[in-house]
Amino acid sequence: MLFNTLRYAEFFAAVFVGSWALVRIAGVWPRLVFLLLVSYGFYAAWDWRYLPLIFASSTVDFLLARAIARETRPRARRAMLIATVALNLGFLGFFKYWNFAIENVAALRALLTGEPASVGHAFRVLLPPVGISFFTFESMSYVIDVYRGELPPHRSYLRYLLFVAFFPHLVAGPIVRPRDLLPQFERAPSLTREQGGEALFLIAIGLVKKVVLSDQLALNLVDRVFERPENYSALEVLAGVYGYAAQIYCDFSGYTDIAIGSALLLGVRFPKNFDAPYKAKNLADFWRRWHISLSTWLRDYLYIPLGGNRGSELSTYRNLMITMLLGGLWHGASWNFVFWGFLHGLGLAVTRAFQRAVQRRRGGRAERGEDREAAARPSSPLRFPLHALCVLLTFHYVCLAWIFFRVPSFSQAVLILRQIGTLTTFHPNLPPVLVALLGVALASHYVPERLYERARAGFIAAPAPAQGALLFLVAVGLHEAASAAAVPFVYFQF
């Protein structure tokens, strides 16, 4: 991980210097060309064979959006929209789900014929391009927004290519909307002292989350427990499940912090993508806090077009379930991810049913005038304990779903749950340092927002030498914590 971090730091330093030097010397246009080239180079470093895919996908969507905007016939506009959705989802489906499909066809054939299930090597395709789910959704949303009339077709082909390929968000998000990013490429970039301080603060926080918390939990607890749960006590397996909840949050939100900070140093601001999700009081609240750019994308481009909550209660539950099942499948070509989506869809449906029942009850009380009497009484002393209980229950339901997200098979998930059910408590594999890391990773959710904002503001306001000293201490800590084994970002696989 440290070596990869150093490589990214060297790459970004060169991009930073080159980008701002071009702005000073030649203006905005050469800077955009430079950023596009380095973004394509960044992507090609993973696998150059997929570079034509992102270029072709971006080009087709750019041209189709312009054609849709010019066309006045509703049927022709709809046909072009269907074409772009089919092309984008076709690319995504082929590269990401082809192997999954042929494996399931082989399994079904084996079930019907009694012959062993096998898939020939010739039927398999290459591994999916890194970040294909992210840039596909971004590019497809642009065409949909133009079709809906919510966004005019962009005039600059270069800026559109850069919108899709801009390297800080290219491989693992956040999923940036065209209306948020494209206008920023039209303006002359700026970087104030405050923006620079905020960017460095975010990058430092992101690296600490990734290297110190996520990687250490993964290597010393999570990977071991999920690989051989039968070798651990119920307490240790439960700690492993909590550890994965902390790992995936610190890993993904850490990447997001680094991405937002990197973009900010280049004069571009990304939207917030996480908001302490384990503070959520229910699953609906969780999805307002977790991977915000994906949850809002699914809401705006899947849930609402399906009908949202505009129909009957039954149709609303159906729409929630379809959205979360497809959201699970978006994460990976596995039935485990689909079941993870099912658990969240079920939880969201139960949450909505409960909230509707409470609203109906309050409506009945309002008709009888009881709400005015309740409002006149002091706040119930049970309010805080009930809120804490809701947070605790939501967290554990999310952790239950994370088990199926993490394991390679249902049998492994059953093994983990069965081991937790033994209720054994010996814990030689939970040294105090590891427990402390887990505690810090989870407890950081519950630090008051004002303390985080005070720390951020204090770093931004600090003199440059003080900022440098703090960053040096962070770098030393990262060096000491970094493992020899590189731990890739979890969401790189999606």
KOLBABA-146457 format. One record per residue (C-alpha): z, x, y; residue in three letters. Coordinates in steps of 0.25 Angstrom, whole numbers, padded with zeros to 4 digits, always signed. Each point is the difference from the previous one (the first is absolute). Layout:
ZXYALA
...
END
This chain:
+0000+0000+0000MET
+0003+0011+0010LEU
-0013+0007-0003PHE
-0007-0013+0003ASN
+0008-0003+0012THR
-0003+0014+0006LEU
-0015-0002-0003ARG
+0000-0014+0008TYR
+0008+0007+0011ALA
-0011+0011+0001GLU
-0011-0010-0001PHE
+0007-0009+0011PHE
+0003+0011+0009ALA
-0015+0004+0000ALA
-0004-0015+0003VAL
+0010-0001+0011PHE
-0004+0012+0007VAL
-0015-0003-0002GLY
+0001-0014+0004SER
+0007+0002+0013TRP
-0008+0012+0004ALA
-0013-0008-0002LEU
+0006-0011+0009VAL
+0002+0011+0011ARG
-0013+0007-0002ILE
-0010-0010-0004ALA
+0006-0014+0002GLY
+0003-0012-0010VAL
-0013-0001-0007TRP
+0000+0014-0007PRO
+0015-0002-0003ARG
-0004-0013-0008LEU
-0011+0008-0008VAL
+0010+0011-0003PHE
+0010-0010-0005LEU
-0010-0007-0009LEU
-0004+0013-0006LEU
+0014+0005-0003VAL
+0003-0014-0005SER
-0011+0000-0010TYR
+0003+0015-0003GLY
+0015-0005-0003PHE
-0005-0010-0009TYR
-0010+0009-0007ALA
+0011+0010-0003ALA
+0005-0011-0010TRP
-0013-0002-0007ASP
-0013+0002+0008TRP
-0008-0009-0010ARG
+0006-0012+0006TYR
-0004+0004+0015LEU
-0013-0008-0001PRO
+0008-0012-0004LEU
+0009-0001+0012ILE
-0012+0003+0009PHE
-0009-0011-0007ALA
+0011-0010+0000SER
+0003+0002+0015SER
-0015+0000+0004THR
-0003-0013-0008VAL
+0012-0007+0006ASP
-0004+0004+0014PHE
-0014-0005-0001LEU
+0004-0013-0007LEU
+0010-0003+0011ALA
-0011+0002+0011ARG
-0009-0009-0008ALA
+0010-0011-0001ILE
+0003+0001+0015ALA
-0015-0002+0003ARG
-0002-0011-0010GLU
+0002-0015+0004THR
-0003-0007-0013ARG
+0013-0003-0007PRO
-0006+0001-0014ARG
-0006+0014+0003ALA
+0013+0005+0007ARG
+0008-0005-0012ARG
-0010+0007-0010ALA
+0002+0013+0007MET
+0015-0001+0000LEU
-0001-0003-0015ILE
-0009+0013-0001ALA
+0010+0009+0007THR
+0012-0005-0008VAL
-0008+0001-0013ALA
-0004+0014+0003LEU
+0014+0005+0004ASN
+0007-0007-0011LEU
-0011+0004-0010GLY
+0002+0015+0004PHE
+0015-0002-0001LEU
-0001-0007-0013GLY
-0009+0009-0007PHE
+0007+0013+0003PHE
+0014-0005-0001LYS
-0001-0011-0010TYR
-0011+0003-0009TRP
+0008+0008-0010ASN
+0011-0011+0000PHE
-0011-0010-0003ALA
-0006+0007-0012ILE
+0013+0003-0006GLU
+0004-0014+0000ASN
-0013-0005-0005VAL
+0002+0011-0012ALA
+0014-0006-0002ALA
-0005-0014-0001LEU
-0011+0004-0009ARG
+0010+0007-0009ALA
+0008-0013+0000LEU
-0011-0008-0004LEU
-0007+0009-0011THR
+0013+0007-0005GLY
-0007+0014+0003GLU
+0007+0011+0007PRO
-0002-0001+0016ALA
-0008+0012+0005SER
-0008+0003+0012VAL
-0011+0010+0000GLY
+0000+0011+0010HIS
-0013-0004+0005ALA
+0005-0013+0005PHE
+0011+0006+0009ARG
-0003+0003+0015VAL
+0006+0011+0008LEU
+0014-0001+0006LEU
+0001-0009+0012PRO
-0003+0006+0014PRO
+0014+0003+0007VAL
+0003-0010+0010GLY
-0011-0010-0004ILE
+0009-0012+0001SER
+0004+0004+0014PHE
-0014+0003+0007PHE
-0007-0012-0008THR
+0010-0010+0006PHE
-0001+0006+0014GLU
-0015+0000+0000SER
-0001-0014-0006MET
+0010-0006+0010SER
-0009+0005+0011TYR
-0012-0009-0005VAL
+0009-0012-0002ILE
+0006+0001+0014ASP
-0014+0001+0006VAL
-0005-0012-0009TYR
+0012-0008+0005ARG
-0003+0003+0014GLY
+0013+0007+0002GLU
-0006+0014+0003LEU
-0014+0003+0006PRO
-0009+0010-0008PRO
+0003+0014+0004HIS
-0011+0007+0008ARG
+0003+0014-0005SER
-0004+0004-0014TYR
+0008+0013+0001LEU
+0013-0006+0005ARG
-0001-0010-0012TYR
-0002+0011-0010LEU
+0012+0007+0006LEU
+0008-0013-0001PHE
-0002+0000-0015VAL
+0001+0015-0003ALA
+0011+0004+0010PHE
+0008+0010-0008PHE
+0015-0004+0003PRO
-0002-0014-0006HIS
-0012+0003-0009LEU
+0007+0002-0014VAL
+0013-0009+0000ALA
+0000-0008+0013GLY
+0005-0007+0008PRO
-0011-0010-0001ILE
-0004+0001+0015VAL
-0007-0012+0006ARG
-0014+0002+0007PRO
+0006-0007+0012ARG
+0011+0010+0001ASP
-0007+0013-0002LEU
-0014-0002+0005LEU
+0004-0002+0014PRO
+0008+0013+0000GLN
-0013+0008-0004PHE
-0007-0006+0012GLU
+0011+0005+0010ARG
+0002+0015+0005ALA
+0012+0005-0009PRO
+0013+0004+0006SER
+0012+0007-0005LEU
+0013-0001+0009THR
+0013+0008-0003ARG
+0007-0012-0005GLU
-0012-0003-0009GLN
+0001+0014-0006GLY
+0015-0001-0002GLY
-0001-0013-0007GLU
-0011+0005-0009ALA
+0007+0013-0004LEU
+0013-0009-0002PHE
-0008-0009-0010LEU
-0006+0011-0007ILE
+0013+0007-0002ALA
+0007-0013-0005ILE
-0012-0002-0009GLY
+0001+0014-0006LEU
+0015-0002-0003VAL
-0002-0013-0006LYS
-0011+0006-0009LYS
+0004+0014-0004VAL
+0016-0002+0001VAL
+0002-0014-0005LEU
-0012-0005-0008SER
-0005+0012-0007ASP
+0015+0004-0004GLN
+0003-0014-0005LEU
-0014+0000-0008ALA
+0002+0013-0007LEU
+0015+0000-0003ASN
+0002-0015-0003LEU
-0011-0010+0000VAL
-0011+0007-0008ASP
+0010+0004-0011ARG
+0006-0013-0001VAL
-0013-0008+0000PHE
-0006+0010-0010GLU
+0012-0001-0010ARG
+0009-0011+0003PRO
+0006+0000-0014GLU
+0007+0013+0003ASN
+0008-0005+0012TYR
+0012-0010+0002SER
-0002-0013+0006ALA
+0006+0005+0013LEU
-0009+0012+0000GLU
-0012-0009-0002VAL
+0004-0009+0011LEU
+0001+0011+0009ALA
-0014+0004-0004GLY
-0005-0014+0004VAL
+0008+0001+0013TYR
-0006+0014+0001GLY
-0014-0005-0001TYR
+0002-0010+0011ALA
+0005+0011+0009ALA
-0011+0009-0005GLN
-0012-0009+0003ILE
+0006-0004+0013TYR
+0002+0014+0005CYS
-0013+0005-0006ASP
-0009-0011+0007PHE
+0008-0002+0013SER
+0001+0015+0001GLY
-0016+0001-0002TYR
-0001-0011+0011THR
+0009+0008+0009ASP
-0008+0012-0001ILE
-0013-0008+0001ALA
+0005-0007+0013ILE
+0005+0013+0006GLY
-0013+0008-0003SER
-0009-0011+0006ALA
+0009-0001+0012LEU
-0001+0015+0002LEU
-0015-0002+0001LEU
+0002-0011+0010GLY
-0001-0012-0010VAL
+0011-0010-0002ARG
+0001-0007-0014PHE
+0008-0013-0002PRO
+0014+0000-0007LYS
-0001-0001-0015ASN
+0015-0001-0004PHE
+0013-0006+0005ASP
+0011+0003-0009ALA
-0005-0009-0011PRO
+0013+0000-0009TYR
+0007-0007+0011LYS
-0008-0012-0003ALA
+0008-0013-0002LYS
-0011-0006-0009ASN
-0013+0004-0005LEU
-0008-0006+0011ALA
+0008+0009+0009ASP
-0002+0011-0009PHE
-0016-0001+0002TRP
+0002-0001+0015ARG
+0006+0014-0001ARG
-0007+0007-0012TRP
-0014+0006+0002HIS
-0002-0009+0012ILE
-0015+0003+0001SER
-0003-0004-0014LEU
+0009-0013+0000SER
-0006-0005+0014THR
-0014+0004-0006TRP
+0002-0009-0012LEU
+0006-0011+0008ARG
-0012+0000+0010ASP
-0011+0002-0009TYR
+0004-0006-0013LEU
+0012-0009+0001TYR
-0004-0008+0012ILE
-0015-0001-0004PRO
+0005-0006-0013LEU
+0007-0011+0008GLY
+0014+0007+0003GLY
+0010-0011+0001ASN
-0009-0010+0006ARG
-0001-0008-0012GLY
+0010-0006-0010SER
+0012+0008-0004GLU
-0006+0002-0014LEU
-0013+0006+0006SER
+0009+0009+0009THR
+0007+0005-0012TYR
-0014+0002-0007ARG
-0005+0008+0012ASN
+0013+0009+0001LEU
-0002+0003-0015MET
-0015+0003+0001ILE
+0003+0009+0012THR
+0011+0008-0007MET
-0008+0001-0013LEU
-0012+0006+0007LEU
+0010+0009+0008GLY
+0005+0005-0013GLY
-0013+0003-0005LEU
-0004+0007+0013TRP
+0011+0010-0003HIS
-0006+0004-0014GLY
-0009-0004-0012ALA
+0012-0004-0009SER
+0006-0012-0005TRP
+0014+0006+0005ASN
-0005-0001+0014PHE
-0005-0014-0002VAL
+0014-0004-0006PHE
+0007+0007+0012TRP
-0009-0009+0009GLY
+0004-0012-0008PHE
+0015+0003+0001LEU
-0002+0001+0015HIS
-0008-0013+0001GLY
+0010-0007-0008LEU
+0011+0005+0009GLY
-0007-0004+0012LEU
-0003-0014-0005ALA
+0015-0002-0004VAL
+0004+0005+0014THR
-0009-0010+0007ARG
+0005-0011-0009ALA
+0014+0003+0004PHE
-0003+0001+0015GLN
-0007-0013-0001ARG
+0012-0006-0006ALA
+0009+0005+0010VAL
-0009-0005+0011GLN
-0001-0014-0006ARG
+0015+0000-0001ARG
+0002+0005+0015ARG
-0010-0011+0004GLY
+0009-0011-0007GLY
+0012+0006+0007ARG
-0007+0000+0013ALA
-0003-0015-0001GLU
+0014-0003-0003ARG
+0005+0009+0012GLY
+0007+0010-0009GLU
-0007+0012+0006ASP
+0006-0002+0014ARG
+0014+0000-0007GLU
-0003+0012-0008ALA
-0006+0008+0013ALA
+0013-0003+0007ALA
+0008+0006-0011ARG
+0003+0015+0000PRO
-0009+0009-0009SER
+0003-0001-0015SER
+0008+0012-0005PRO
-0009+0000-0012LEU
-0013+0003+0008ARG
+0001+0015-0002PHE
+0004+0000-0015PRO
-0011-0010-0003LEU
-0010+0008+0008HIS
+0005+0013-0008ALA
-0001-0007-0013LEU
-0015-0005+0003CYS
-0003+0015+0004VAL
+0006+0005-0013LEU
-0007-0011-0009LEU
-0014+0003+0007THR
+0002+0015-0002PHE
+0003-0002-0015HIS
-0012-0009-0002TYR
-0009+0010+0007VAL
+0006+0011-0009CYS
-0003-0009-0012LEU
-0014-0001+0004ALA
-0001+0015+0003TRP
+0003+0003-0015ILE
-0014-0007-0004PHE
-0007+0007+0012PHE
+0005+0014-0005ARG
-0001+0000-0015VAL
-0013+0002-0008PRO
+0002-0012-0009SER
+0008-0012-0002PHE
+0007+0006-0013SER
+0005+0011+0009GLN
+0006-0011+0010ALA
+0006-0007-0011VAL
+0007+0013-0005LEU
+0005+0002+0014ILE
+0006-0014+0001LEU
+0006+0001-0014ARG
+0006+0013+0004GLN
+0007-0006+0012ILE
+0005-0011-0008GLY
+0008+0010-0009THR
+0010+0001+0012LEU
+0003+0014-0003THR
+0006+0008+0011THR
+0001+0015-0004PHE
-0008+0007+0011HIS
-0001+0016-0003PRO
-0014-0001+0007ASN
+0004-0005+0013LEU
+0006+0012+0007PRO
+0007-0003+0014PRO
-0012+0007+0008VAL
-0010-0010-0007LEU
+0009-0012+0003VAL
+0002+0005+0014ALA
-0016+0000+0002LEU
-0001-0013-0006LEU
+0011-0006+0009GLY
-0007+0006+0012VAL
-0014-0005-0003ALA
+0006-0014-0002LEU
+0010+0000+0011ALA
-0010+0004+0010SER
-0005-0014+0000HIS
+0013-0005+0005TYR
+0002+0009+0012VAL
-0001-0008+0013PRO
-0013+0000+0006GLU
+0006+0004+0014ARG
+0005+0013-0007LEU
-0014+0004-0005TYR
-0006-0003+0014GLU
+0011+0008+0007ARG
-0003+0012-0009ALA
-0015-0002+0002ARG
+0002-0001+0015ALA
+0009+0012+0000GLY
-0010+0009-0007PHE
-0011-0005+0010ILE
+0008+0003+0012ALA
+0005+0014-0005ALA
-0005+0012+0006PRO
-0012+0007-0008ALA
+0009+0012-0004PRO
+0010-0010-0006ALA
-0011-0008-0007GLN
-0005+0013-0006GLY
+0013+0004-0005ALA
+0002-0013-0007LEU
-0013+0000-0006LEU
+0002+0014-0005PHE
+0013-0005-0007LEU
-0008-0011-0006VAL
-0010+0010-0005ALA
+0011+0009-0006VAL
+0006-0013-0007GLY
-0014-0004-0005LEU
-0003+0014-0006HIS
+0014+0000-0007GLU
-0002-0014-0006ALA
-0015+0002-0004ALA
-0003+0000-0014SER
-0009+0010-0007ALA
-0007-0013-0007ALA
-0008-0008+0010ALA
+0003-0014+0000VAL
-0012-0008+0005PRO
+0002-0012+0010PHE
+0002-0013-0009VAL
-0010-0008+0008TYR
-0011+0011-0001PHE
-0004-0007-0014GLN
-0003-0013+0007PHE
END
